[in-house]
Amino acid sequence: MRVGRGLRGLLAFALLLIVTAATAWQQQPSGFRPESAPADEFSAGRALRTIEEIARAPHPVGTPEHDRVRDYLAGELRTLGLDTEIRSGIGRWPVDFKSGEIGIGRVDNIVARMRGTDSTGTVYLVAHYDSVPSGPGANDDGAGVAAIMETLRVLRHGETGLRNDVVVLLSDGEEPGLFGAEAFVAAGGYDREHSVVINHEARGAGGSPLLWRLTRPDGALIEAVAAAVPYPNTDSITTALAGEATSSTTDFVAFKPGGLRVLDWAYAGKTAYYHNRLDDPAHVNLPGLQQMGENTLAQAEEFGQKDLGDKTIDENRAYFMLPFEILVVLPLWVIIAVAVVMVAVLAWVIRQVRRNGETTLRRVLLAGVTALLALPVAVGATYGMWWVLQRVEPVYKGMPIDPYRPEFFQVAMIVLSAAALLAWFAFARKVFGAPGALIGLLSGIALIGAGLAALLPAAAAVLVIPTCSAVIGVALTFRTPERRRLPVLTVSLLPAAVFLGGNAWLGVQTGLTTAPFLTAPAVVLLGGLLLLTLARTWPAERGWTIPATAVLVTVALCAAGLAVDRFDDAHPRMTNLVYALDGDTHEARWISATTPDGWTRNYVSDNKPGAPYSDLWPSAVSSGPAPAQSLAAPTADILSDTTGSGQRTVKLRLRSPRGGTRIDLHWDVRPQSLRVGGREIAAPPEDGFRFYAPAAEGVEVELVVPAGPLSLRLTDFDWLGDSKLDAYQAPPADYYLRQDAASAVFVSVPGLR
């Protein structure tokens, strides 16, 4: 370990940091093709015209604007020469988004087919065309829709058709609960055995498209991505963990149970614009759209020409990104073999430092144990940093993901993670000596890598490969002349620098709430390897000044972030307000799920609402009196009510005379069976259901309950911004309404006692 003396070690460390920063920078999209691009190329400039057409205004399910967008897209697909139909149906939540309730909705999926020349299967290009009521949906998911439409235009322009069928599914009702995708799968009739689904999503307004989730086994899918996709931004630790360790939902969640093979693509930068009124065409990142579109076109061509009926046994793979869009794909046994080599070489290194008298086994073991503690410390510190920032600026707690200008906070999170690592090193170097501390750190990181390789080898690749390289580099220093030791070690640490750059910045871009669990581990584990160059460079007497300085830099960055991140017309703050009218008593209240802000203080105070409002809005934290408006209450026409064999069967028709976009029905007795809109709902929920986009003629419901009294409560909703309430004034330009802002009328269903 006699490497890294004086300035040479510091320069080597700086070089590795430059490689790390360059790798992170190289990941960011840049450049796009304008409208004038050749017709056989994907053009983000042309795709933007589709976004401008469909994202003129919010178009949630159940609104006239939604119907306009649906008809426009269906017309464009027919113009491109595709067999196009609108498939109406009833979808339901494929998972339990809310305890005790279920969501159901009427959907109009747009399905179009481009027939192949000698089809062996089907390539599904999927994006959802509905938006939330709080934003026009230019990115979410207008960008995905536009990427598909421009891809189709390029494919139709080509002289040679694809071998396989290409089916476009522009799904409906994704925002309220993945209804369109679930209805598509529930209806059947799709190609289950010989198909691939390419799903498009966005959780923000920037960044490179990331393949963050795909069905497993994933070998055939990821090898096709590596062979054809120009921007294959993914790694197997992300995809291995994404299916189980995330609450994020896309249409993937509905497709996977249907036996379909799915690749789930999304970009997730600039997340403040997610579900925001500024998710408009002006805030679409054209370089990111260009990358998404080129990836879509490449996948359509690759899978469009493959034999999708090939029954070759598929296996999971390990894969990771290198600079310049190189995706390396390896069999899992390779990662296990690398882990074995890593452990064997590390054992030899420990033996050598003991023989040379540089340290002892006890010091190495103790240093390794304490090094592992730096990981939870870094996670806790960075999570605590964001918690404090949310208390200093409470608006951050209610924002979709991140502030508008998160860069200072993102860098602060990386620096604070590094501070935890450096604080450990300052302590360990003093207590265990530099060789003991660094070999102990290397051992701790290798132990985590070996454990991952044994339990989840696909997720281990990002850690095992750079750690093995570092261990081999350290081993080579024992057989290398003095003047060459540092260069050899530095070269062996290049994989760690590359992997750190590829993961740390991506982790903070996904959101400051999740970054502590993504970025902090990357900085401590991969960044810890880079400390090997500082074996003889770290100051012996004042080592604590380095982590202390990092903490001060973190504080300064947070202060700068708070200073520059101000709300204005171009960066509005999110607010929440609900007008709730009790149709039985004709009394009303304003309700909010957030504490009063500068605008909602005109309507609510810090008092929580009482019953019956608190029963329907249990998360409300503020309320205030509201004038009772003359709003037509929802109705439940009793079509039949019969009792026999200890069961009571009630058939109702629910309607919203005022044209609400959602109707809820709650009960006090859990139904034994439930049928809504002709759709049988297995395992009826305990409390009730939500129905989205009810038709003007209403929705029929059949409940079977135990014989006896039955109490039902009916509520309808519409978007507060469209409600035209006399007592409501739109917020100023530096605010925007959250997607659940609404006017609601609730009544008891009479005649059932």
C-alpha positions in Angstrom: 0.0 0.0 0.0 3.0 2.3 -0.4 1.3 4.4 -3.1 -0.1 7.8 -3.5 2.7 9.8 -1.8 2.2 13.6 -1.5 0.9 15.6 -4.5 1.0 12.6 -6.9 -1.7 10.8 -4.9 -3.8 14.0 -4.8 -3.5 14.5 -8.5 -4.5 10.8 -9.1 -7.6 11.3 -6.9 -8.4 14.5 -8.8 -8.1 12.7 -12.1 -10.5 10.1 -11.0 -13.0 12.8 -9.9 -12.7 14.3 -13.4 -13.5 11.0 -14.9 -16.5 10.7 -12.6 -17.8 14.2 -13.5 -17.2 13.6 -17.2 -19.2 10.3 -17.1 -22.1 12.0 -15.4 -22.0 14.9 -17.9 -21.8 12.6 -20.9 -25.1 11.0 -19.8 -27.1 14.2 -20.3 -28.9 14.5 -23.6 -27.8 17.2 -26.1 -28.8 18.0 -29.7 -31.9 17.1 -31.7 -33.0 16.9 -35.3 -35.2 19.8 -36.5 -38.3 19.5 -38.6 -36.2 19.8 -41.8 -34.4 16.5 -41.0 -34.5 13.8 -43.7 -37.8 11.9 -43.8 -36.1 8.5 -42.9 -34.8 9.9 -39.6 -36.5 10.5 -36.3 -37.0 14.3 -35.7 -37.8 15.7 -32.3 -38.8 18.9 -34.1 -41.5 17.1 -36.0 -42.6 15.1 -32.9 -43.1 18.4 -31.1 -45.9 19.3 -33.5 -47.8 16.3 -32.2 -47.2 17.4 -28.6 -48.4 20.9 -29.4 -51.6 19.5 -30.8 -52.5 17.2 -27.9 -51.2 19.3 -25.1 -53.1 22.5 -25.7 -54.8 22.0 -22.4 -55.3 19.4 -19.7 -57.2 16.4 -21.0 -58.1 14.1 -18.2 -60.6 11.3 -18.6 -64.2 12.3 -18.8 -63.7 15.7 -20.3 -64.4 17.1 -23.8 -60.7 17.9 -24.3 -59.9 14.3 -23.7 -62.3 13.3 -26.4 -60.8 15.8 -28.8 -57.3 14.4 -28.3 -58.6 10.9 -28.7 -60.2 11.7 -32.0 -57.2 13.6 -33.3 -54.8 10.7 -32.6 -57.1 8.1 -34.1 -57.4 10.3 -37.2 -53.6 10.7 -37.5 -53.1 6.9 -37.2 -55.7 6.4 -40.0 -53.9 9.0 -42.1 -50.7 7.0 -41.7 -52.5 4.0 -43.2 -52.9 1.9 -40.0 -56.0 -0.2 -39.2 -57.3 1.9 -36.3 -60.1 1.3 -33.8 -61.2 2.8 -30.5 -61.8 0.1 -28.0 -64.1 1.2 -25.2 -64.2 -0.8 -22.0 -64.1 -0.8 -18.2 -60.7 -1.0 -16.4 -59.8 -1.3 -12.8 -56.8 -0.7 -10.6 -54.4 -3.6 -11.1 -53.0 -3.1 -7.6 -54.4 -1.7 -4.4 -53.5 2.0 -4.5 -55.7 2.9 -1.5 -56.7 0.6 1.3 -60.3 -0.3 1.4 -61.2 1.2 -2.0 -60.8 0.3 -5.6 -60.7 2.4 -8.7 -62.7 1.6 -11.8 -63.1 3.7 -15.0 -64.5 3.9 -18.5 -61.7 4.0 -21.1 -61.3 4.5 -24.8 -58.1 2.8 -25.8 -56.7 3.6 -29.3 -55.4 0.5 -31.0 -53.8 0.6 -34.5 -52.0 -2.2 -36.4 -49.3 -2.0 -39.0 -49.2 -5.5 -40.5 -45.9 -7.3 -41.1 -44.7 -9.0 -44.2 -44.2 -12.4 -42.6 -45.2 -12.0 -39.0 -43.8 -14.1 -36.2 -45.4 -12.0 -33.5 -46.3 -8.5 -32.4 -44.4 -5.4 -31.3 -46.5 -3.2 -29.1 -45.7 0.5 -28.9 -47.4 1.9 -25.9 -48.0 5.3 -24.3 -51.0 6.8 -22.5 -52.7 9.8 -24.0 -54.7 11.1 -21.0 -53.3 13.7 -18.7 -54.0 14.8 -15.1 -56.4 17.7 -14.7 -53.6 19.9 -13.3 -51.4 19.9 -16.4 -51.5 19.6 -20.2 -49.3 16.4 -20.1 -46.8 17.5 -22.8 -44.1 15.3 -21.2 -46.4 12.9 -19.3 -47.2 11.3 -21.6 -47.3 13.5 -24.7 -43.7 12.9 -25.3 -44.3 9.1 -25.4 -47.2 9.5 -27.7 -45.3 11.8 -30.0 -42.3 9.4 -30.1 -44.5 6.6 -31.3 -46.3 8.8 -33.9 -43.0 10.0 -35.4 -41.6 6.5 -35.3 -44.6 5.3 -37.3 -44.1 8.1 -39.8 -40.5 7.0 -40.3 -41.5 3.3 -40.6 -44.2 4.1 -43.2 -41.7 6.1 -45.2 -39.4 3.2 -45.5 -39.5 1.1 -48.7 -39.2 -2.2 -46.9 -41.8 -3.2 -44.3 -41.1 -4.9 -41.1 -41.4 -8.7 -40.7 -43.6 -8.6 -37.6 -46.8 -6.8 -36.9 -46.5 -3.5 -35.1 -49.5 -2.6 -32.9 -49.9 0.9 -31.4 -51.7 1.0 -28.1 -52.4 4.6 -26.9 -53.9 3.7 -23.6 -56.5 5.6 -21.7 -57.0 6.3 -18.0 -53.4 5.7 -16.9 -53.4 8.7 -14.6 -56.3 7.7 -12.4 -55.1 4.1 -12.2 -53.8 2.3 -15.3 -57.3 1.6 -16.4 -56.7 1.4 -20.1 -53.8 -1.1 -19.9 -55.7 -3.2 -17.4 -58.8 -3.2 -19.6 -56.7 -4.2 -22.6 -55.2 -7.2 -20.8 -58.6 -8.2 -19.2 -60.3 -8.2 -22.6 -57.8 -10.7 -24.0 -57.3 -11.1 -27.7 -53.7 -9.9 -27.6 -50.6 -11.7 -28.6 -49.3 -13.1 -25.3 -46.8 -15.7 -26.5 -44.9 -13.9 -29.2 -44.8 -10.3 -28.4 -42.7 -7.4 -26.9 -44.2 -4.3 -25.3 -42.2 -1.0 -25.4 -43.8 1.3 -22.9 -43.1 5.1 -22.8 -43.4 7.3 -19.7 -42.1 10.6 -18.2 -41.8 11.7 -14.6 -40.6 15.2 -15.3 -39.4 17.4 -18.2 -35.8 16.4 -18.8 -33.0 13.9 -18.6 -32.1 10.9 -20.8 -34.7 8.1 -21.2 -33.9 5.3 -18.8 -34.8 1.7 -19.2 -35.6 1.4 -15.5 -37.7 -1.8 -15.5 -38.3 -4.8 -17.7 -39.8 -8.2 -17.3 -37.7 -11.1 -16.4 -36.0 -13.3 -17.6 -34.5 -10.4 -19.4 -31.6 -11.8 -21.4 -33.2 -11.7 -24.9 -34.7 -8.3 -24.3 -31.5 -6.7 -23.0 -29.3 -8.2 -25.6 -31.6 -6.7 -28.3 -31.3 -3.4 -26.5 -27.5 -3.6 -26.4 -27.4 -4.5 -30.1 -29.7 -1.9 -31.5 -30.6 1.0 -29.2 -28.5 4.1 -29.6 -29.0 5.3 -26.0 -29.3 2.2 -23.8 -29.3 4.0 -20.5 -29.8 1.2 -18.0 -28.1 -1.2 -15.6 -29.1 -4.5 -14.0 -29.1 -3.2 -10.4 -31.8 -0.6 -11.4 -34.0 -3.1 -13.3 -33.4 -5.9 -10.7 -34.6 -3.7 -7.9 -37.2 -1.6 -9.7 -39.9 -4.2 -9.9 -40.0 -4.9 -6.2 -38.5 -1.9 -4.5 -40.4 1.0 -5.9 -43.9 2.4 -5.5 -43.8 4.0 -9.0 -46.5 2.7 -11.3 -46.8 2.7 -15.0 -48.8 0.6 -17.5 -46.0 -2.0 -16.9 -47.9 -3.0 -13.7 -51.0 -3.9 -15.7 -49.1 -5.6 -18.6 -46.8 -7.9 -16.5 -49.6 -10.1 -15.0 -50.9 -10.6 -18.6 -47.7 -12.5 -19.4 -46.3 -9.9 -21.8 -42.7 -9.1 -22.1 -42.3 -5.4 -21.3 -39.5 -2.8 -21.5 -40.4 0.3 -19.4 -38.7 3.5 -20.6 -39.0 6.9 -18.9 -37.1 10.1 -18.3 -37.1 11.6 -14.8 -35.2 14.9 -14.8 -36.7 18.3 -13.9 -39.3 16.6 -11.8 -40.9 19.9 -10.5 -42.8 20.0 -13.8 -44.4 16.6 -13.1 -48.2 17.0 -13.1 -47.7 20.7 -13.2 -49.6 23.3 -15.2 -46.2 24.0 -16.9 -46.0 20.5 -18.2 -46.6 22.1 -21.6 -45.0 22.0 -25.0 -42.7 24.9 -24.1 -41.1 22.8 -21.3 -40.4 19.7 -23.4 -36.7 18.9 -23.5 -36.1 18.3 -27.2 -32.7 16.5 -26.8 -34.4 14.0 -24.4 -37.3 13.6 -26.8 -34.8 12.9 -29.6 -33.1 10.2 -27.6 -36.5 8.6 -26.6 -37.6 8.7 -30.3 -34.4 7.2 -31.7 -34.6 4.4 -29.1 -38.2 3.7 -30.0 -37.4 3.6 -33.7 -34.5 1.3 -33.1 -36.5 -1.1 -31.0 -39.4 -1.2 -33.4 -36.9 -2.1 -36.2 -35.0 -4.6 -34.1 -37.9 -6.5 -32.7 -39.9 -5.9 -35.9 -37.4 -8.1 -37.8 -36.6 -10.7 -35.1 -38.2 -14.1 -34.9 -40.5 -13.5 -31.9 -41.5 -17.1 -31.9 -38.0 -18.2 -31.1 -38.3 -20.6 -28.1 -34.6 -20.4 -27.1 -34.3 -20.6 -23.4 -34.0 -17.1 -22.0 -32.0 -16.3 -18.9 -31.4 -13.2 -16.8 -28.3 -11.2 -17.5 -26.1 -8.6 -15.7 -25.5 -5.4 -17.6 -24.1 -1.9 -17.1 -23.4 1.2 -19.0 -20.0 2.5 -20.1 -19.4 6.0 -21.6 -20.4 6.7 -25.2 -23.6 4.6 -24.9 -21.9 1.2 -24.6 -24.1 -1.4 -22.8 -22.1 -4.4 -21.6 -24.2 -7.6 -21.1 -22.8 -10.5 -19.2 -24.1 -13.9 -18.0 -24.7 -14.0 -14.3 -22.1 -16.7 -13.8 -19.5 -14.1 -14.9 -20.4 -11.9 -12.0 -20.2 -14.8 -9.6 -16.8 -15.7 -11.0 -15.6 -12.2 -10.7 -16.8 -12.1 -7.1 -14.8 -15.3 -6.3 -11.7 -13.8 -7.9 -12.2 -10.6 -5.9 -12.4 -12.4 -2.6 -9.4 -14.6 -3.4 -7.2 -11.7 -4.5 -8.3 -9.7 -1.4 -7.3 -12.5 0.9 -3.8 -12.5 -0.8 -3.6 -8.7 -0.3 -4.5 -9.0 3.4 -1.8 -11.7 3.8 0.8 -9.4 2.1 0.1 -6.3 4.2 0.4 -8.5 7.3 3.7 -10.1 6.2 5.1 -6.7 5.4 4.1 -5.4 8.8 2.0 -2.6 7.4 -1.1 -3.6 9.5 -2.7 -6.5 11.4 -5.7 -8.7 10.6 -7.4 -7.2 13.7 -7.1 -3.7 12.4 -8.3 -4.7 9.0 -11.4 -6.4 10.4 -12.2 -3.5 12.8 -11.7 -1.0 10.0 -14.0 -3.0 7.7 -16.7 -3.2 10.3 -16.6 0.6 11.0 -16.5 1.3 7.3 -19.8 -0.5 6.8 -21.3 1.9 9.4 -20.5 4.8 7.1 -23.2 3.6 4.7 -26.2 4.0 7.1 -24.7 7.3 8.4 -24.5 8.7 4.9 -28.0 7.6 4.1 -29.3 9.0 7.4 -27.4 12.3 7.0 -28.7 12.9 3.4 -32.2 12.0 4.3 -32.0 14.3 7.3 -30.7 17.1 5.1 -33.8 16.9 2.8 -36.1 16.6 5.9 -34.6 19.8 7.3 -35.0 21.6 4.0 -38.6 20.6 3.8 -39.1 22.2 7.3 -37.3 25.3 6.3 -39.4 25.6 3.1 -42.7 23.6 3.8 -43.8 24.0 0.2 -41.2 21.3 -0.8 -43.2 18.7 1.2 -46.2 19.1 -1.2 -44.3 19.3 -4.5 -44.5 16.3 -6.8 -40.8 15.4 -6.6 -38.2 18.1 -6.4 -37.9 21.9 -6.4 -37.6 23.8 -9.7 -33.9 24.5 -9.2 -32.6 21.5 -7.4 -29.0 21.5 -8.6 -27.5 23.1 -5.4 -29.5 20.5 -3.3 -28.4 17.7 -5.5 -24.7 18.6 -5.3 -25.2 19.1 -1.5 -26.5 15.6 -1.2 -23.4 14.2 -3.0 -21.0 16.3 -0.9 -22.7 15.3 2.4 -22.5 11.6 1.4 -18.8 12.2 0.8 -18.5 14.0 4.1 -19.8 10.8 5.9 -17.2 8.7 4.0 -14.4 11.2 4.7 -15.3 11.5 8.4 -15.0 7.7 8.7 -11.6 7.8 6.9 -10.3 10.5 9.2 -11.3 8.4 12.2 -10.1 5.1 10.8 -6.7 6.4 9.6 -6.0 7.8 13.0 -7.1 4.6 14.9 -6.1 1.8 12.5 -3.4 3.5 10.3 -3.7 4.3 6.6 -3.0 0.7 5.4 -5.4 -0.8 7.9 -8.1 1.7 7.2 -7.9 1.4 3.4 -7.6 -2.4 3.3 -10.4 -2.6 5.8 -12.6 -0.3 3.6 -11.7 -2.4 0.6 -12.7 -5.6 2.5 -16.0 -4.1 3.7 -16.9 -3.1 0.1 -15.9 -6.5 -1.2 -18.0 -8.2 1.5 -21.1 -6.3 0.4 -20.3 -7.1 -3.3 -19.8 -10.8 -2.5 -23.0 -10.9 -0.6 -24.9 -9.3 -3.5 -23.3 -11.7 -5.9 -24.5 -14.6 -3.9 -28.1 -13.3 -3.4 -28.8 -11.2 -6.5 -25.9 -11.4 -9.0 -27.6 -9.1 -11.5 -27.6 -6.3 -9.0 -24.0 -7.0 -7.9 -22.4 -6.1 -11.2 -22.2 -2.4 -10.6 -20.2 -3.1 -7.3 -18.4 -6.3 -8.0 -16.7 -5.3 -11.2 -15.1 -2.0 -10.0 -14.2 -3.5 -6.6 -12.5 -6.5 -8.2 -10.6 -4.2 -10.5 -9.5 -2.1 -7.4 -8.4 -5.3 -5.5 -6.4 -6.5 -8.5 -4.8 -3.0 -8.8 -3.8 -3.0 -5.1 -2.4 -6.6 -5.5 -0.3 -5.4 -8.5 1.3 -2.7 -6.5 3.1 -5.4 -4.5 4.8 -6.6 -7.7 5.3 -3.3 -9.3 8.3 -0.9 -9.1 7.7 2.1 -6.8 7.4 4.7 -9.6 4.7 2.7 -11.4 2.5 1.8 -8.4 0.3 4.9 -8.4 -0.4 4.8 -12.2 -1.2 1.1 -11.9 -3.6 1.7 -9.0 -5.2 4.7 -10.7 -5.9 2.7 -13.9 -7.5 0.0 -11.8 -9.8 2.5 -10.2 -11.1 3.9 -13.5 -14.1 1.5 -13.4 -15.0 2.8 -10.0 -14.9 6.4 -11.2 -17.0 5.5 -14.3 -19.6 3.6 -12.3 -19.7 6.3 -9.7 -20.3 9.0 -12.3 -23.0 6.8 -13.9 -24.9 6.2 -10.7 -24.5 9.2 -8.3 -25.9 11.9 -10.5 -28.6 9.7 -11.9 -29.6 8.9 -8.3 -30.2 12.6 -7.4 -32.0 13.3 -10.6 -34.6 10.7 -9.8 -35.6 12.8 -6.7 -34.2 14.1 -3.5 -36.5 11.9 -1.4 -35.2 8.7 -2.9 -31.6 9.9 -3.6 -30.4 9.1 0.0 -31.0 5.4 -0.8 -29.5 5.6 -4.3 -26.7 8.2 -4.3 -25.4 7.9 -0.8 -24.6 4.2 -1.2 -22.9 4.9 -4.5 -20.7 7.6 -3.1 -19.7 5.6 0.0 -19.0 2.3 -1.8 -17.7 3.4 -5.2 -16.2 6.7 -3.9 -14.6 4.8 -1.1 -12.5 2.9 -3.6 -11.1 6.2 -4.9 -9.7 6.9 -1.5 -7.0 4.2 -2.1 -5.0 6.9 -4.0 -4.8 9.0 -0.8 -3.0 6.3 1.3 0.0 8.6 1.9 -1.5 11.9 1.0 -4.1 12.4 3.8 -2.8 14.9 6.4 -1.7 13.1 9.6 -2.6 15.9 12.0 -5.6 17.8 10.7 -7.5 15.1 8.8 -10.8 16.1 10.4 -10.7 19.5 8.6 -11.5 17.7 5.3 -14.9 16.2 6.3 -15.7 19.3 8.4 -15.1 21.4 5.3 -17.4 19.1 3.3 -20.2 19.7 5.9 -19.7 23.4 5.7 -19.8 23.2 1.9 -23.1 21.2 2.2 -24.6 24.0 4.4 -23.5 26.6 1.9 -25.0 24.7 -1.0 -28.3 24.3 0.8 -28.4 28.0 1.7 -27.6 28.9 -2.0 -30.3 26.5 -3.1 -32.9 28.1 -0.8 -31.8 31.6 -2.0 -32.1 30.9 -5.7 -35.2 28.6 -5.7 -37.9 31.2 -5.5 -41.5 30.8 -6.7 -42.9 33.1 -9.4 -45.2 33.0 -12.4 -42.7 30.8 -14.3 -42.1 28.6 -11.2 -45.5 28.3 -9.4 -45.9 26.6 -6.1 -48.4 23.8 -5.8 -51.5 24.3 -3.7 -54.6 22.2 -2.8 -58.2 23.1 -2.2 -61.5 21.2 -2.2 -65.0 22.5 -2.1 -67.2 20.0 -0.4 -71.0 20.3 -0.3 -73.2 18.1 1.9 -76.2 17.5 -0.3 -78.3 16.3 2.6 -77.9 19.3 4.8 -76.9 21.8 2.1 -73.9 22.9 4.1 -70.4 23.3 2.6 -66.8 23.6 3.6 -63.5 24.4 2.1 -61.0 21.6 2.7 -57.3 21.2 2.1 -54.7 18.4 2.5 -52.0 21.0 3.1 -51.5 23.7 5.7 -52.8 27.1 4.7 -50.5 29.0 2.3 -50.6 32.6 1.0 -53.6 31.8 -1.2 -55.6 29.1 0.5 -55.6 31.1 3.7 -58.4 33.0 2.1 -60.5 29.9 2.4 -59.1 27.7 5.2 -57.5 27.8 8.6 -55.5 25.3 10.5 -58.6 23.6 11.9 -59.2 20.0 10.7 -62.7 19.4 9.3 -65.1 17.4 11.4 -67.5 14.6 10.3 -68.9 13.9 7.7 -66.1 15.7 5.8 -63.3 14.0 7.8 -64.8 10.6 6.8 -64.5 11.3 3.1 -61.2 13.3 3.3 -59.3 11.8 6.2 -56.0 13.4 5.1 -57.4 16.9 5.3 -55.4 19.1 7.8 -57.2 22.5 7.3 -60.7 23.7 6.5 -63.0 26.6 6.6 -66.7 27.5 6.1 -67.9 27.8 2.5 -71.2 29.2 1.1 -73.6 26.5 -0.1 -73.8 26.6 -3.9 -76.7 25.3 -6.0 -74.9 22.3 -7.3 -76.9 19.3 -8.6 -76.2 16.3 -6.3 -75.3 12.9 -7.8 -78.2 10.5 -8.0 -78.6 6.8 -7.5 -81.7 5.4 -9.3 -82.8 2.1 -7.7 -83.4 -0.3 -10.6 -84.2 -3.2 -8.3 -83.9 -4.3 -4.7 -84.6 -7.9 -3.8 -83.9 -10.1 -0.8 -83.8 -13.9 -0.7 -81.8 -16.7 0.9 -80.2 -14.3 3.3 -78.9 -12.0 0.6 -80.0 -8.6 -0.6 -79.3 -7.7 -4.2 -79.5 -4.0 -5.1 -79.1 -2.7 -8.7 -78.5 1.1 -9.1 -77.7 3.5 -11.8 -75.3 6.2 -10.6 -75.3 9.6 -12.4 -73.7 13.0 -12.1 -76.2 15.5 -13.4 -73.6 18.3 -13.3 -71.2 16.2 -15.4 -68.7 15.2 -12.8 -65.6 13.2 -14.0 -65.7 10.9 -11.0 -68.4 9.2 -8.8 -67.6 7.4 -5.6 -69.9 5.0 -3.8 -69.2 4.0 -0.2 -71.0 1.5 2.0 -71.2 0.4 5.6 -71.5 -3.3 4.8 -68.9 -5.0 2.5 -70.6 -6.6 -0.5 -70.3 -10.3 -1.1 -70.2 -9.6 -4.8 -69.9 -6.4 -6.9 -70.5 -5.6 -10.6 -69.8 -2.2 -12.0 -70.5 -1.1 -15.5 -70.9 -4.7 -16.5 -67.4 -5.6 -15.0 -67.4 -8.2 -12.3 -65.1 -7.1 -9.4 -63.6 -10.0 -7.6 -63.0 -9.5 -3.9 -65.1 -6.3 -3.4 -63.3 -3.7 -1.3 -64.2 -3.0 2.3 -65.2 0.7 2.0 -66.3 1.5 -1.6 -65.2 2.3 -5.1 -64.3 5.3 -7.3 -65.6 5.4 -10.9 -63.9 7.7 -13.4 -65.3 9.1 -16.6 -68.9 8.1 -16.0 -71.1 8.4 -19.2 -73.9 10.9 -19.3 -76.4 8.1 -18.9 -74.7 6.9 -15.8 -73.1 3.7 -14.7 -75.0 0.6 -13.5 -73.9 -1.1 -10.3 -75.1 -4.4 -8.7 -74.3 -5.2 -5.1 -75.0 -8.4 -3.2 -74.9 -7.9 0.6 -76.2 -9.7 3.6 -79.9 -9.3 4.1 -80.7 -6.3 6.2 -80.3 -2.5 6.3 -77.8 -1.0 3.8 -76.4 2.5 4.1 -74.8 4.0 0.9 -73.1 7.4 0.4 -72.6 8.9 -3.1 -70.1 11.6 -4.1 -69.3 13.2 -7.4 -66.3 15.3 -8.3 -65.1 17.7 -10.9 -61.9 19.6 -11.3 -62.0 22.8 -9.1 -60.6 24.9 -11.9 -63.5 24.0 -14.1 -66.2 24.1 -11.5 -67.3 27.7 -12.0 -68.2 28.2 -8.3 -69.3 31.7 -7.4 -67.2 31.6 -4.2 -64.0 30.4 -5.9 -61.4 32.6 -7.4 -58.6 31.1 -9.4 -55.2 31.3 -7.7 -52.6 33.9 -8.8 -50.1 33.0 -11.5 -47.4 31.9 -9.0 -49.6 29.1 -7.8 -51.1 26.0 -9.4 -53.8 23.6 -8.2 -52.8 20.1 -7.3 -54.3 17.3 -9.4 -56.8 16.4 -6.6 -58.2 19.9 -6.2 -61.9 19.4 -6.8 -65.5 20.4 -6.1 -67.5 17.6 -4.6 -71.1 17.0 -3.7 -72.0 14.1 -1.4 -75.4 12.6 -0.4 -76.9 9.6 1.2 -78.7 7.2 -1.1 -82.3 7.2 0.0 -84.8 4.3 -0.1 -82.5 1.5 1.0 -83.3 1.1 4.7 
